[in-house]
Amino acid sequence: MFNGAFTTMGRYWKQLFGFTAAVYGTAAVVVVAALLVALSAVHEQLERIKASSLDTDTVDGDDITPVIVALGAVTLVGLVVAVVAMALVQAAVPAVLREAVLGRPVTFRSVGRTAGSRLRAMVGTVLLTSLIGVVPVVLMAVGEATALLLVLSDGHRGGAAVAMALSILLLLASAPLALWLWVKFSLAPTAVVLEDQGPVDALRRSSHLVRGDWWRVFGIGMLGYLVAGVASYFVQLPFSLLGVFSSALTTGDLGSNPTLTSVLVTLGSVAGIVIAGQLIGQTFVGTFPPLLLGLVYVDRRMRTENLAQGLTEAAGLTMPSHGYGPSHGYGPSYGYGPFHGYGPSPYGPPAPPYHGAPGHAPTPPAGPAPQPQPPGEDSPRDGGDTAP
């Protein structure tokens, strides 16, 4: 699986990293622009708050309210942009994988067109799967907030301790369930693109594919996120150190009573360095785990739904219709093609035969037709090079 994921990234790195970097870069620009607009709108209030904090111990509430509203609006914009960006990347990775499995070329236009067409369904899927991890955090936050209110209102430390203990118990009880559900629905984003499924149907489809192989999907997925997280950390580390070093140099020139504008410019330059590192790291984090889980999706369908025969037919080859795994209601014999646009009804007409690179007609194979191989193994079609 990992061999196939790295091979795919090596062959299609321009499409994967280029599209992901463009999406996350645009998202960062939108959030920064919203922040600048908000700061310009409440600039006077911030100046008065700064002056009041230096002269007196109280701050006018009429100045605090617009600042809170502006920060809330920026936060809302940031959440919406983050969800849309994540959905576009989650849709782009299976779009590349669909062509990579068949050994076909991929263009930026085709990736963008596919990601845009499946954006609404992918946003719904991202929101539904995100709720799985949000519920334990919300339960923990409610317990901590209750404990804090008890301490601040009446000083009931015993009730606060009970509330805190209850929140911890709720977290311990809900975390395993959230993890189980996350693995169960981890293949839903791939199903949204490759099978043209809606959010709810994609969750059901993922549950069907993961059934009977939960631990294997869990191990591959966790290891994939671990590898991506470690790589992202080492990529961001130089940028973080550079940001700290730059902050130490620039803050010394502000003086004892700096203006709000000079402070914002200094912080903005430091934040720009850190954000650049985060964008580079997020490009790998947003690409590698979905690609790995997409290969798990293909592997599960090969094992349970005879997908190998459908892929062979989509690639313009032939092979025996037996001996490649059973079909349980979703295989080619039940009307489901290998991927959207390549199989029989209802997922579009059969694809034309694959003729290889331009100007090179393939030679008909002698003897039995070649069999599709698992991701990462040598392919007889390309002279021993690995194919996803």
N, C-alpha and C positions, 0 to 999 in steps of 0.2 A: 504494500500500500504506500509506504513512504517513498520507495523507489519510484513508483508511478507518479506520485505527487511532485517530487523533485524533478523528474524527467519532464513532466508537463510544464512546470514553471520554467525549466530551461529552454524549452522549445517555444513557448508562448509568453515569455516574460514581458515582451513589449505590450501585448494586449492586456495581460493581467495587471502588471504594475502600472502601465501607462493609464489605463482606465481608472484604476483604483486611486492613483495619485491625483488624477484630474478631479475625481468626485470629492475626495477628502480636501483637496486644495480649495475647490470652489466652496465647500461647506465652511472651511475656515475663514475665507474671505467674507462670506455672508455674515458669519457671527461677529467678526471684527468690525464690519461696517455697521451692524446693528448696535454694537457697543459704542462706537464713535458717535452715532446719532443720539443714543441715549445720554452719553456724557455731555454732548453739546446742548441737549435739551435741559439738563439739570445743572449746568455749569455754575450758574449764579447761586443755586441752593448749596452746592458743594463748597463754594467759596465762603458763604455765610456760615456753614457748619464748621469749616476749618477755623474761621476767625472766632466763632463762639467757643470752640473747644480750647482755644488758646487764652481767651480773655476771661471766660466765666466757666462755671461747672454745668450749666444747663444749655440745651440746644432747643431751638424753636421747633415744635412739632410740625408746623406748616412747611418747614424745609425738609424734614425727614420723609414725609409722606410721598412727595414726588420722586425722591431718590429710590425709595422702596418700590414704587410702581415701575420706574424705569428699569431697575435691576430685575424685577419680575418679568417684564416684557422681554428683556434680553435672554433671560433663562428659558422662557417659553420658546422664543425663536431658536435658541440653541438646541432644545430638545427636538423640535420639529425637524430641523436641519439634520440632526444626528440620525434620527430614525429614517429619513429619506435617503441619506447617504449610505447608511448601513443596508437598506433595502436594495439600492442600486448595485452595490458591490456584491451582495448575496445573490442577486439575479445575474450579474455579469459572469461570475465564476462558473456556474453550470452551463452558461451559454458557450463559454470557451471549451469546457469539458465535453460538451456534446459533439463538437467537431473534432476534438483531440482524440476521442475514443475511436473515431472512424478514420483518423489520420488525414483530415481535411484542413485546408488553410482557413484562417480566421482573420477577419478585418475589424478595425475599430467600429466601422459603421454597422456591421452586423451585430457586434456585441452591444453597442448602444441601442440599436433598434430593439433587440430582444429584451434588454434590461428595462427600457422604457415601456414596452408593451406589457410586461409583467410587474410593473411597479406597484400598482394598487393591490394586487394579490399578495405581493411580497411584503408590503407595509403591514397588511393585516396579519400575515404570518409572523413577522418580527414582533408585532405588538402582543400577539397571543403567546408566543414563546417567552417573551420578556416578562410577562405576568408570572411565569413559573418562578423566576428568581426574585421578583419583587415582593411576593407574598411573605416569605420568611423575614425579609428586611423590614417590611411594614409592621409585622407583628412585633419584632424586636424594638422598633422605634416607638410604637405605641406603648409598650411596657416601660421603656425608659422615660418617655414623656410623662406617663402617669406617676412614676416614682418621683420625678422632679417636681411635678405639681404638688404632690403630697408633702414634700419637704418644704417647698416655698410657701404653701398656704397655711397649713396648721402645724407643721413640724412633726408629723406622724412618721417617725423613722421606721417604726415597725411595719406600717402599711407600705412605705416605700420599698423596704426590703422584700416584702411579699410580692409587690408588683414587679420588681426587678427579677426575682427568682422565677416568677411566672413567665416573664418575657423570655428568659433564657431557656426554660423548659419548652416553650412554644417553638423557639428557634431550633432546638435540638430535635423536636418531633417533626417539624416541617421540612428541615433541610434534606433528610434522606428522601422524602417524597418528592421534593423539588428536583433533586438530582435524578431520580428514577424517571420523572416525567420529561426532564430535559433530554436524556438519552433516548427516550421513547419517541420524541418528536424531533430529534436532531436531523433527520433526513427530509423534513418537510420542505425547507427552502429549495432543495434540489428537485423535489417532486413538483413544486410550483412552476418551475421553468421547463423541465424535461417532459412533463406530462400535462402541462397546461391546466393545473389544478387550482381550485380556489383555496383560501386559507384553511377552512375546516376540513375539506376533502384532503388537503395535503397533510394535515395532522393525522388523519385516519390512515392515509397511505403510508406515512412513516411508521406509525404504530404497527401496521401489518408487516412491513419489511423487517423491523427490528425484532419482532416476536420470535422467540427461540434463540436469539443471538445477542441478548442485551449486554452481556459481559464483554463480548468481543468488541461491539460497537463502543461501549464505554471506555475500554482500554485504549483503542485507537484514537478516539476523540480526545480523551484527556491527555494522552501523550502528544497529540498534535498541538493542542493549546499550550502545553508546557514548552514544547520546542519553539513555538511562535513567541511565547512570552519571554523566554530567555534571549532569543535573538533580538527581540525588540528592546529589551533592557540594555544589551550591549551596544545597540545602535544609538539609543537615546543618551547613554552615559556621557559620551564626549560633549554633546550639546548641552547637557545639564551643567557639566563642569565649566564649560565656556560661559554659560549664562551666569553662574555664580561669580566667576572671575570678572566678567564684564560689570555685574552689579556692584562688586566691591570697588571697581575703578570709578564708576560713574556717580555713585552716591556720595563719594567724598567731595565732589565738585558742586553739590547742591547748596552748600552753605547752611547756616543755622536756621534760616527762615525761608525755605524755598517756596516758590509759587506752585499752585496746583498744576499748571500747565507743564512746568519743568519736571515735576514728579511723574506725571502721566507719560511724558516723553521718555524719561529714563526707564520707567517700568515697562513701557511698550517695547523698547529696544531689547530689553532682557527677555520679555515674554516672547518676542519674535524668534529669538534664537532657540528657546525651549520648544516652542510650537513647531519649528522646522524639524527638530529631532523627533518630536512625537508623530508628525506626519509621515516621516520616513519609516519609523517603526510600525505605525499603524497600517502602512501599506502592506507589510508582510503579515501582520496579525490578521488583517481583514481578508487576506487572500489564501494563505496556506491552510488554516483549519477548514474553511468551506470546501476547498479543493479536495482535501483528504476525505472529508465526509461525503463529497460527491462520488469519489471512487468507491467508498463503502456502499453507497447506494447502487452503483453499477454492479459491484461484487454480489450484493444480496440478491439482485434481480437475476444475475447469472446463476446463482445457486438454487433459487427457488422458482423462477419463472421462465427458464429456458431463453434468457435474453441473448445468449450467444448466437443462436440461430437467427434471431431478428437482426442483430448487428451484422452478421455475415451477409444477409440478404441486402441490408441497407448499404453495405460496402460494395455491392455488385458481385459477390462471390456466392458459391453454393456449398452446402454441406449437408450431411445426413440429418434428418429431423428427429433422430433419437440419440439417447446417450449423453445429453448435455443438461440434464437436470429436469425435474418435474415442472409442471405448470399448475398454479393454484388459483386460476381465475383472472390473472392479469397478463398472461403471456400472449404471444402472437396469435395462438389459436383461439383466443377469446376476444379478438378485436383490438387489442392494445399493441400498438407498434413499439419499437424499441425506444424512440424518443419522439417528441412532438415534431411533426413535419416530415418524418422519415418512414413511418410505418403505415399500415392499413388504417381504414376508417375506424374510429372517428378522429384520428390524429393526422390526417393529411394523406396525400397519395404517396406511393413508394418513391424513394429518391432515385435519380438516374444513376447508372453504373459509374463507379469511380474509375477515372482513367489515369490517375497518377498525375505527375507533374506535366505542365504544358509541353507538348512536343515529344512526349515519351509514351507510347502506347504500351500497355501491359501485355506481357506474353502469357497466354493461357497456361495455367499450371498443369503439369503432367501428373496423372494419377489422382488420388483423392484430393478434394479441395482443402486448403489449409484451414485449420481451426483457430478461432479467436483465442488469444492467450491472456492470462490474467495480467493486470497492470504491473509493469516493471520487468517482465520477462522478455527475452529476446524475441523479436518478431521476424518471421521468415520473409516478410514483404519488404523490409528495408535493410536487409543485409546484416542483421545482427544488432542493429541499434535498438535501444529500449524504447518502448512505446507505452503510453499510459493506458 
